[in-house]
Amino acid sequence: MRALFDLPAAYRPSDADRASPVPPVEAVLCDFSNTLFRMIGTDEWLRRVAADTGRTLDDPAAVLAALDDAAAEPEVAAAQVGRDLDADAHRHAMLTWFARVPFLAGIEEAARERVVAEDSWVPYGDTGTFLEALADRGVPVGVVSDIGWDIRGHARAAGLLDLVGTWVLSCEEGREKPAPELFRTACERLGADPRRTLMVGDNPVRDGGAVAAGLRAFVLAGEQRERERGLGDVLALVSARA
C-alpha cells in the first residue's frame, strides 16, 4: 500500500509491517554535538587559545563579535559547506574563518587544535547516566554524527567510550545526515532492526531524517544547555532487549 502523499523514503515497510503493531524500540542511535556532548564555552575556548599562544585576551566580547561577523562573510560561509565530509575540509573551514578574526589571525592552527582537543568537549550532566541505563538494559547504542574529526577521544576522556557500540562519522563515511545510508550503516553494525531503532538528536532535519531510513526519531529542544539535555525522557521509549 502506498498513500498519494507519502514522502520519498529509502525504506518502505511491507504491507504486513504496516498492518502489525509498531515494534518496540530496542536500539538507540545518538547525535554527538549538542546531544551527548557540548563544546566548552567560547569564552573558555578563547582563554585556552590565549594561554597556548601567549596572546593577551583583553576583550572576549569583541572577539566573539568578530567571530560572528567573520562567519557571515561569503568566503567564510562558503568554506563551511561540506566541512564535515573529511578532516581536510574541516581544517580548511576553520582556518578560513579564524583568519578573518584579528585576535586569531596568525594563530589559526592553534585555535583549530583547541576546537578538536580532547578536553574541549564535555558530556552533558545526563549523558553518562543515560548511556549507563541503556547498557544495563542491554540496549545497543551507536553514535551518528556530522563531524570533521575523530570524536572517540572525547568519549574516552570522559570514560564513556565503552558504552557506545559503533561510531558512524561523516568524516569517515564521506556523507552527511540526513543521508539514510548513515543510519542504516549504524543499525547494521549494531545488528539492530531499523524499525526497532530510535535516533536521538537536536536537529529536526538532519537527525529527523532517520525516519526515511525506517527508524523513529526523538528531537531534543533546540535551546543551548550546559547541565542536561533531557535524555532521561528517552528511556521511557526504550524496551529492554531480550
Residue frames as qw, qx, qy, qz and C-alpha x, y, z in Angstrom:
[[0.000, 0.888, 0.459, 0.000, 0.00, 0.00, 0.00],
 [0.398, -0.023, -0.006, 0.917, 1.15, 3.50, -0.78],
 [0.061, 0.818, 0.442, -0.363, -0.60, 6.76, 0.02],
 [0.478, 0.786, 0.205, 0.333, -0.60, 9.55, -2.55],
 [0.012, -0.930, 0.200, -0.308, 1.25, 11.97, -0.28],
 [0.892, -0.345, 0.029, 0.290, 3.83, 9.54, 1.13],
 [0.046, -0.904, 0.378, 0.193, 7.23, 11.16, 1.45],
 [0.731, 0.480, -0.481, 0.061, 10.14, 9.67, -0.52],
 [0.644, -0.615, 0.429, -0.151, 12.00, 7.20, 1.66],
 [0.264, 0.519, -0.808, -0.090, 14.92, 4.82, 1.40],
 [0.021, 0.016, 0.974, -0.224, 12.87, 2.28, 3.32],
 [0.591, -0.125, -0.202, -0.771, 9.32, 1.16, 2.74],
 [0.427, -0.135, 0.816, -0.366, 7.64, -1.31, 5.12],
 [0.118, -0.133, -0.911, -0.373, 5.79, -4.28, 3.72],
 [0.520, -0.405, -0.327, -0.678, 2.03, -4.47, 3.90],
 [0.742, -0.355, -0.554, 0.124, 2.46, -6.93, 6.78],
 [0.409, -0.045, -0.363, 0.836, 4.64, -4.42, 8.61],
 [0.189, -0.265, -0.084, -0.942, 2.02, -1.72, 8.13],
 [0.661, -0.387, -0.447, -0.461, -0.74, -3.98, 9.45],
 [0.722, -0.281, -0.542, 0.327, 1.13, -5.11, 12.56],
 [0.385, -0.903, -0.130, 0.138, 1.73, -3.03, 15.71],
 [0.283, 0.844, -0.371, 0.264, 4.69, -0.68, 15.70],
 [0.838, -0.068, -0.448, 0.304, 7.58, -2.70, 17.18],
 [0.526, -0.823, -0.062, 0.208, 9.23, -1.66, 20.45],
 [0.281, 0.864, -0.377, 0.180, 12.43, 0.39, 20.45],
 [0.941, -0.299, 0.046, 0.152, 15.33, -1.94, 21.18],
 [0.683, 0.019, 0.085, 0.725, 18.35, 0.09, 19.96],
 [0.040, -0.950, -0.169, 0.258, 19.32, 3.74, 20.14],
 [0.607, 0.334, 0.111, 0.713, 21.41, 5.98, 17.89],
 [0.249, -0.857, -0.228, 0.390, 22.53, 9.38, 19.14],
 [0.379, 0.835, -0.074, 0.391, 23.90, 12.54, 17.67],
 [0.682, -0.103, -0.340, 0.639, 27.08, 13.78, 19.37],
 [0.192, 0.093, -0.126, 0.969, 27.33, 17.58, 19.39],
 [0.361, -0.151, 0.099, -0.915, 24.58, 19.28, 21.43],
 [0.818, -0.203, -0.363, -0.396, 23.07, 15.90, 22.24],
 [0.888, -0.270, -0.293, 0.231, 25.60, 13.82, 24.18],
 [0.598, -0.263, -0.069, 0.754, 28.49, 16.30, 24.36],
 [0.157, 0.973, 0.164, 0.035, 28.95, 20.05, 24.10],
 [0.577, 0.416, -0.193, 0.676, 31.97, 22.18, 23.35],
 [0.389, -0.444, -0.389, 0.707, 33.29, 24.29, 26.20],
 [0.124, 0.911, 0.300, -0.256, 32.04, 27.88, 26.23],
 [0.597, 0.679, 0.055, 0.424, 33.56, 30.17, 23.64],
 [0.196, -0.915, 0.259, -0.238, 34.99, 32.44, 26.34],
 [0.758, -0.476, 0.440, 0.071, 36.84, 29.48, 27.85],
 [0.841, 0.352, 0.264, 0.315, 37.98, 28.33, 24.41],
 [0.319, 0.870, -0.086, 0.366, 39.45, 31.77, 23.75],
 [0.449, -0.803, 0.369, -0.131, 41.20, 31.78, 27.13],
 [0.869, -0.180, 0.421, 0.189, 42.79, 28.42, 26.33],
 [0.685, 0.611, 0.145, 0.371, 43.86, 29.62, 22.90],
 [0.001, 0.933, -0.214, 0.290, 45.43, 32.69, 24.51],
 [0.666, -0.609, 0.430, -0.015, 47.24, 30.52, 27.06],
 [0.895, 0.143, 0.337, 0.253, 48.52, 28.21, 24.30],
 [0.589, 0.617, 0.171, 0.493, 49.86, 31.06, 22.18],
 [0.465, -0.268, -0.210, 0.817, 50.87, 33.73, 24.70],
 [0.005, 0.476, 0.328, 0.816, 48.40, 36.24, 23.34],
 [0.032, 0.159, 0.547, -0.821, 46.60, 38.64, 25.64],
 [0.122, -0.532, -0.754, -0.365, 42.82, 38.37, 25.64],
 [0.036, -0.025, -0.311, 0.949, 41.67, 41.80, 26.77],
 [0.496, 0.192, 0.129, -0.837, 38.13, 41.85, 25.39],
 [0.278, 0.085, 0.952, 0.098, 36.49, 38.44, 24.84],
 [0.421, 0.645, 0.514, -0.378, 33.18, 40.06, 23.85],
 [0.277, 0.750, -0.297, -0.522, 34.90, 41.91, 20.99],
 [0.048, -0.317, 0.898, 0.301, 36.45, 38.68, 19.74],
 [0.363, 0.344, 0.850, -0.163, 33.06, 36.94, 19.89],
 [0.406, 0.759, 0.191, -0.471, 31.55, 39.74, 17.82],
 [0.154, 0.641, -0.598, -0.456, 34.40, 39.45, 15.32],
 [0.242, -0.040, 0.964, 0.106, 33.78, 35.70, 15.05],
 [0.424, 0.581, 0.631, -0.291, 30.12, 36.34, 14.27],
 [0.313, 0.799, -0.132, -0.496, 30.98, 39.00, 11.69],
 [0.007, -0.482, 0.795, 0.367, 33.55, 36.78, 10.02],
 [0.385, 0.159, 0.908, -0.042, 31.14, 33.84, 9.85],
 [0.461, 0.706, 0.405, -0.354, 28.76, 35.97, 7.77],
 [0.093, 0.656, -0.476, -0.578, 31.38, 36.77, 5.11],
 [0.845, 0.374, -0.110, -0.367, 30.63, 34.97, 1.83],
 [0.508, 0.506, -0.693, 0.069, 34.03, 33.30, 1.53],
 [0.166, -0.277, 0.817, -0.477, 33.88, 32.03, 5.11],
 [0.726, 0.127, 0.362, -0.570, 30.30, 30.82, 4.73],
 [0.779, 0.446, -0.349, -0.271, 31.20, 29.00, 1.52],
 [0.278, 0.465, -0.814, 0.211, 34.09, 27.24, 3.25],
 [0.442, -0.171, 0.694, -0.542, 31.72, 25.78, 5.83],
 [0.840, 0.236, -0.069, -0.484, 29.70, 23.88, 3.22],
 [0.929, 0.197, -0.314, 0.013, 30.66, 20.23, 3.43],
 [0.004, 0.738, -0.579, 0.346, 33.20, 20.89, 6.18],
 [0.657, -0.352, 0.587, -0.316, 32.30, 17.65, 7.96],
 [0.909, 0.348, -0.120, -0.194, 32.88, 15.39, 4.97],
 [0.871, 0.104, -0.259, 0.403, 36.55, 14.91, 5.79],
 [0.582, -0.600, -0.149, 0.528, 39.28, 16.22, 8.08],
 [0.406, 0.031, 0.255, 0.877, 40.90, 18.39, 5.40],
 [0.078, -0.628, -0.465, -0.619, 37.61, 20.14, 4.60],
 [0.506, -0.786, -0.348, 0.073, 37.02, 20.84, 8.28],
 [0.584, -0.382, 0.011, 0.716, 40.52, 22.20, 8.76],
 [0.249, 0.283, 0.369, 0.850, 40.12, 24.47, 5.73],
 [0.250, -0.750, -0.481, -0.379, 36.77, 25.73, 7.02],
 [0.568, -0.729, -0.237, 0.299, 38.17, 26.60, 10.44],
 [0.536, -0.231, 0.141, 0.800, 41.36, 28.25, 9.17],
 [0.138, 0.481, 0.440, 0.746, 39.40, 30.33, 6.65],
 [0.375, -0.809, -0.404, -0.202, 37.11, 31.54, 9.42],
 [0.628, -0.647, -0.131, 0.412, 39.74, 32.24, 12.05],
 [0.533, 0.081, 0.201, 0.818, 41.98, 34.11, 9.61],
 [0.008, -0.647, -0.343, -0.681, 39.30, 36.82, 9.39],
 [0.551, -0.798, -0.243, -0.037, 39.31, 37.41, 13.17],
 [0.205, 0.832, -0.372, 0.357, 42.09, 39.81, 14.25],
 [0.560, -0.613, 0.497, -0.253, 42.73, 38.08, 17.59],
 [0.891, -0.044, 0.452, 0.008, 43.10, 34.69, 15.86],
 [0.651, 0.743, -0.156, 0.024, 44.94, 35.82, 12.71],
 [0.263, 0.685, -0.645, 0.214, 48.33, 34.15, 12.63],
 [0.216, -0.248, 0.873, -0.359, 47.38, 31.53, 15.22],
 [0.733, 0.075, -0.210, -0.642, 44.60, 29.88, 13.26],
 [0.665, 0.131, -0.735, -0.021, 46.10, 26.41, 13.59],
 [0.131, 0.070, -0.759, 0.634, 46.41, 26.70, 17.36],
 [0.494, 0.034, 0.232, -0.837, 42.80, 27.86, 17.55],
 [0.773, 0.117, -0.444, -0.438, 41.68, 24.89, 15.45],
 [0.466, 0.144, -0.830, 0.270, 43.67, 22.50, 17.64],
 [0.149, -0.020, 0.621, -0.769, 41.74, 23.83, 20.62],
 [0.681, 0.057, -0.130, -0.719, 38.45, 23.11, 18.84],
 [0.846, 0.101, -0.484, -0.201, 39.31, 19.42, 18.48],
 [0.095, 0.426, -0.771, 0.465, 41.27, 18.96, 21.73],
 [0.425, -0.252, -0.869, 0.026, 40.00, 16.09, 23.89],
 [0.213, -0.423, -0.622, 0.623, 39.19, 18.39, 26.81],
 [0.130, 0.071, -0.140, -0.979, 37.35, 20.93, 24.65],
 [0.598, -0.199, -0.486, -0.606, 34.26, 18.72, 24.55],
 [0.132, -0.131, 0.808, -0.560, 32.46, 17.55, 27.67],
 [0.210, -0.372, -0.876, -0.222, 29.40, 15.34, 28.24],
 [0.412, -0.522, -0.101, -0.740, 26.14, 16.83, 29.44],
 [0.328, -0.373, 0.653, -0.572, 25.15, 16.09, 33.02],
 [0.817, 0.042, 0.380, -0.432, 22.74, 13.36, 31.98],
 [0.616, 0.522, -0.532, -0.255, 24.84, 11.71, 29.25],
 [0.121, 0.357, -0.904, 0.203, 26.64, 9.22, 31.47],
 [0.445, 0.061, 0.727, -0.519, 23.56, 8.07, 33.36],
 [0.721, 0.440, -0.023, -0.536, 21.63, 7.80, 30.09],
 [0.557, 0.479, -0.663, -0.144, 24.24, 5.60, 28.41],
 [0.039, -0.243, 0.904, -0.351, 24.69, 3.50, 31.55],
 [0.612, 0.163, 0.488, -0.600, 20.93, 2.95, 31.82],
 [0.755, 0.455, -0.262, -0.392, 20.81, 1.72, 28.22],
 [0.345, 0.435, -0.827, 0.086, 23.76, -0.59, 28.87],
 [0.312, -0.118, 0.794, -0.508, 22.03, -2.00, 31.95],
 [0.733, 0.314, 0.299, -0.525, 19.00, -2.84, 29.80],
 [0.619, -0.011, 0.705, 0.348, 21.15, -4.50, 27.14],
 [0.475, 0.827, 0.270, -0.131, 20.19, -1.84, 24.59],
 [0.674, 0.066, 0.253, 0.691, 22.87, -1.31, 21.90],
 [0.013, 0.917, 0.113, -0.382, 23.92, 2.29, 21.27],
 [0.647, 0.257, 0.289, 0.657, 25.54, 3.95, 18.28],
 [0.067, -0.718, -0.048, 0.691, 26.62, 7.50, 17.53],
 [0.519, 0.536, 0.476, 0.465, 25.82, 9.04, 14.14],
 [0.227, -0.796, -0.092, 0.553, 27.47, 12.42, 13.83],
 [0.519, 0.777, 0.074, 0.349, 28.25, 15.08, 11.25],
 [0.504, -0.808, 0.201, 0.229, 31.74, 15.90, 12.44],
 [0.552, 0.780, -0.293, 0.036, 35.09, 16.70, 10.90],
 [0.157, 0.562, -0.766, 0.270, 37.40, 14.71, 13.18],
 [0.601, -0.140, -0.785, 0.046, 37.52, 11.52, 15.26],
 [0.405, -0.597, 0.143, -0.677, 35.40, 12.22, 18.35],
 [0.855, -0.231, -0.463, 0.030, 36.06, 8.90, 20.05],
 [0.478, 0.184, -0.470, 0.719, 38.82, 10.56, 22.05],
 [0.298, -0.403, 0.159, -0.850, 36.32, 12.86, 23.77],
 [0.851, -0.302, -0.208, -0.377, 34.26, 9.85, 24.84],
 [0.799, 0.036, -0.477, 0.364, 37.39, 8.03, 26.00],
 [0.200, 0.329, -0.391, 0.836, 38.49, 11.03, 28.07],
 [0.517, -0.341, 0.119, -0.776, 35.05, 11.13, 29.70],
 [0.241, -0.156, 0.920, -0.265, 35.12, 7.40, 30.45],
 [0.664, 0.334, 0.350, -0.570, 32.16, 6.72, 28.17],
 [0.304, 0.461, -0.671, -0.495, 33.75, 5.11, 25.12],
 [0.008, 0.045, -0.999, -0.015, 32.86, 1.55, 26.06],
 [0.362, 0.406, 0.647, -0.534, 29.17, 2.46, 26.34],
 [0.538, 0.619, -0.117, -0.560, 28.90, 3.13, 22.58],
 [0.826, 0.034, 0.555, 0.092, 28.90, 0.14, 20.26],
 [0.604, 0.347, 0.432, 0.573, 29.58, 1.88, 16.96],
 [0.068, -0.689, -0.006, 0.722, 30.56, 5.31, 15.65],
 [0.520, 0.535, 0.530, 0.403, 29.32, 6.41, 12.23],
 [0.202, -0.688, -0.011, 0.696, 31.04, 9.71, 11.47],
 [0.553, 0.807, 0.142, -0.154, 30.50, 11.84, 8.38],
 [0.061, 0.838, -0.507, -0.192, 34.25, 12.48, 8.01],
 [0.367, -0.294, 0.876, 0.111, 34.84, 8.72, 7.77],
 [0.550, 0.402, 0.730, -0.057, 31.80, 7.84, 5.66],
 [0.197, -0.035, 0.469, 0.860, 32.06, 10.73, 3.19],
 [0.213, -0.525, -0.565, -0.601, 28.42, 11.77, 3.55],
 [0.083, -0.108, 0.458, -0.878, 26.34, 13.80, 5.97],
 [0.128, 0.489, 0.811, -0.295, 22.97, 13.40, 7.63],
 [0.737, -0.042, 0.457, -0.496, 20.18, 13.09, 6.66],
 [0.480, 0.364, -0.729, -0.325, 21.65, 10.58, 4.19],
 [0.887, -0.246, 0.037, -0.389, 19.74, 7.38, 5.07],
 [0.812, 0.280, -0.477, 0.184, 22.84, 5.27, 4.50],
 [0.093, 0.492, -0.599, 0.626, 24.42, 6.63, 7.70],
 [0.634, -0.273, 0.378, -0.617, 21.55, 5.48, 9.88],
 [0.959, 0.123, -0.136, -0.217, 21.27, 2.14, 8.11],
 [0.579, 0.461, -0.583, 0.335, 25.02, 1.58, 8.46],
 [0.198, -0.434, 0.605, -0.638, 24.84, 2.20, 12.20],
 [0.839, -0.105, 0.206, -0.493, 21.95, -0.26, 12.53],
 [0.888, 0.303, -0.346, -0.017, 23.81, -2.90, 10.54],
 [0.361, 0.481, -0.644, 0.472, 26.93, -2.55, 12.69],
 [0.380, -0.304, 0.569, -0.662, 24.84, -2.90, 15.85],
 [0.117, -0.129, -0.978, -0.117, 22.84, -5.81, 14.47],
 [0.218, 0.383, 0.542, -0.716, 19.70, -3.74, 15.02],
 [0.248, 0.576, 0.720, 0.296, 16.45, -3.66, 13.05],
 [0.099, 0.198, 0.082, 0.972, 15.92, -0.06, 11.82],
 [0.446, -0.526, -0.434, -0.579, 12.21, -0.32, 12.67],
 [0.724, -0.576, -0.360, 0.122, 13.21, -1.09, 16.26],
 [0.579, -0.068, -0.125, 0.803, 15.76, 1.71, 16.49],
 [0.073, -0.949, -0.295, 0.089, 15.37, 5.28, 17.75],
 [0.522, 0.357, -0.036, 0.774, 17.55, 8.19, 16.59],
 [0.346, -0.834, -0.317, 0.291, 18.06, 10.89, 19.23],
 [0.497, 0.161, 0.109, 0.845, 19.36, 14.31, 18.24],
 [0.066, -0.608, -0.316, 0.725, 18.78, 18.05, 18.26],
 [0.123, 0.337, -0.402, -0.842, 18.34, 18.80, 14.56],
 [0.681, 0.329, 0.487, -0.437, 14.91, 18.03, 13.08],
 [0.651, 0.642, -0.259, -0.310, 16.22, 17.98, 9.51],
 [0.308, 0.549, -0.776, 0.035, 19.47, 16.05, 9.94],
 [0.157, -0.152, 0.911, -0.349, 18.54, 13.77, 12.82],
 [0.630, 0.294, 0.422, -0.582, 14.86, 13.59, 11.98],
 [0.541, 0.496, -0.509, -0.450, 15.90, 12.34, 8.55],
 [0.144, -0.232, 0.957, -0.101, 16.37, 8.94, 10.16],
 [0.636, 0.284, 0.524, -0.491, 12.67, 8.26, 9.56],
 [0.639, 0.583, -0.294, -0.407, 13.41, 7.95, 5.84],
 [0.299, 0.413, -0.860, 0.018, 15.64, 5.01, 6.72],
 [0.672, -0.262, -0.658, -0.215, 12.88, 3.27, 8.66],
 [0.364, -0.107, -0.649, 0.659, 13.84, 4.47, 12.16],
 [0.229, -0.879, -0.409, -0.091, 11.94, 6.64, 14.57],
 [0.396, 0.392, -0.203, 0.805, 13.35, 9.94, 15.82],
 [0.423, -0.781, -0.390, 0.243, 13.34, 11.87, 19.09],
 [0.375, 0.586, -0.012, 0.718, 14.33, 15.52, 18.68],
 [0.446, -0.457, -0.445, 0.627, 15.56, 17.37, 21.74],
 [0.026, 0.954, 0.231, -0.188, 14.77, 21.02, 22.39],
 [0.638, 0.597, 0.011, 0.487, 16.97, 23.33, 20.33],
 [0.242, -0.943, 0.136, -0.185, 17.97, 25.57, 23.21],
 [0.513, 0.469, -0.592, 0.407, 21.62, 25.57, 24.25],
 [0.746, -0.630, -0.004, -0.215, 22.11, 23.93, 27.62],
 [0.171, 0.657, -0.686, 0.263, 25.08, 23.11, 29.84],
 [0.423, -0.341, 0.726, -0.422, 23.85, 20.73, 32.55],
 [0.464, 0.145, 0.873, -0.050, 21.48, 18.28, 30.85],
 [0.195, 0.136, -0.544, -0.805, 19.57, 17.69, 27.63],
 [0.722, 0.061, 0.197, -0.661, 16.51, 15.75, 28.78],
 [0.393, 0.299, -0.839, -0.230, 17.93, 12.40, 27.71],
 [0.211, 0.000, 0.877, -0.432, 16.14, 10.70, 30.59],
 [0.627, 0.333, 0.194, -0.677, 12.87, 11.19, 28.73],
 [0.536, 0.399, -0.642, -0.375, 14.12, 8.86, 26.01],
 [0.016, -0.193, 0.957, -0.214, 14.38, 5.95, 28.41],
 [0.551, 0.227, 0.544, -0.590, 10.59, 5.76, 28.67],
 [0.691, 0.511, -0.184, -0.477, 10.50, 4.90, 24.95],
 [0.379, 0.502, -0.775, -0.054, 13.06, 2.11, 25.08],
 [0.938, -0.237, -0.026, -0.253, 12.45, -1.54, 25.89],
 [0.474, -0.551, 0.682, 0.084, 15.00, -3.90, 27.41],
 [0.558, 0.440, -0.601, -0.366, 16.46, -6.09, 24.70],
 [0.951, -0.173, 0.116, -0.227, 15.65, -9.75, 25.03]]
